[in-house]
Amino acid sequence: MIDIKLKENSSIDMDELLKLIISQKSNELGRELSADESTKITIQLEQILNSFVRKSFLAYEKGELVGWLGVNQVYPPTLLLYTYHPIINPDSNRKHVAQALIQKCIDYAIEKNIGNIRIFNDVTIKTENRFLELEQYYLNAGMKKTHIVLCMENKLSTNVIKNTVIDSEYHIEPWLDQSDEDLKECYERIFAKSNDNFTNSLDKEERNYWNTISRGNANQASIVIKKDNELVALILAVDYGDFMELGPIGVVPEHRGKKLGKVVMEECLSSLFKQGKVNCYLEVDATNTPAINLYKSYGFFEVSKKHGFLWRSMGKSWV
């Protein structure tokens, strides 16, 4: 019989949890972990518990820890599962333990009136087998796959400076000079009918929280394009120290086909290159071929795919 306990981070037995994680990782690799690898896992676990995971569902069988599912209520309407969860002891009945953990998480969401549970798994060639196992757990629990995005990286060079010219009716302004209201309105126009399947999967409550326009850590390379006083295109570059993340990026539908997408990319990337900020990252929906081709033309290449899954409470419509 599986016994599931909900614990706060402060009450977790770290040695017990580390033993579980190391056991699974060792099974995936088919060998014992080195001392350096075990130390790295210890550091990563501490970082996860300090930065993301706020609650843990722990599965016990005959008093032994056999499974862990870490979660965080990132916004009031959404509970987010941590990447590659649940973690399960390879010697246990993995499917049974996974089902018990995910169902307990769903029961918790229902009890707390949380309408959505989401998880985003970043999948590389090395993690593909693990992902396929997890995917079945999510689908069996009644979750649906909402989207796949390509995760793309670039190390900038002088090739990004192409100087595409736009019509004189348009002009460029800094992102930080714009009001939150104008930025949000432009964003909503860009993605109202888009190939962004994640945005399309958000319910009305979630739209008040997800994909909000941010000023935190915005680099000076972040810009907008205006026609008169109307925002018609934008790009945000967020500074994470070791790398820059680009997004949102887009042009409102009425002004597409006028090279504005190229202009915001070139202006932003050129500015970052001149600042010495050459390591860049972005995400794009796998179905958005025009955007993918644009990013590839500036040297971005795919490093992984991120798969999104969603459980939605009964009474809430699926979109």
Buried (B, 14 or more C-beta within 10 A) or exposed (E): EBEBEBBEBEEBEEEEBBEBBBBBBBEEEEEEBEEEBBEEBBEEBEEBBEEBBBBBBBBBBEEEBBBBBBBBBBBBBBBBBBBBBBBBBEEBBBEBBBBBBBBBBBEBBEEEEBBBBBBBBBBEEEBEEBBEBBBEBBEEBEBEBBBBBBBBBBEBEEEBEBEEEBEEEBEEEEBEEBEEEBBBBBBBBBBEEBBBBBBBBBBEBBEEEBBEBEEEBBBBBBBBBBBEEBBBBBBBBBBEEEBBBBBBBBBBEEBBEBBBBBBBBBBBBBBBBEBEBBBBBBBBBBBBEEBBEBBBEBBBEBEBBBBBBBBBBEEEEEE
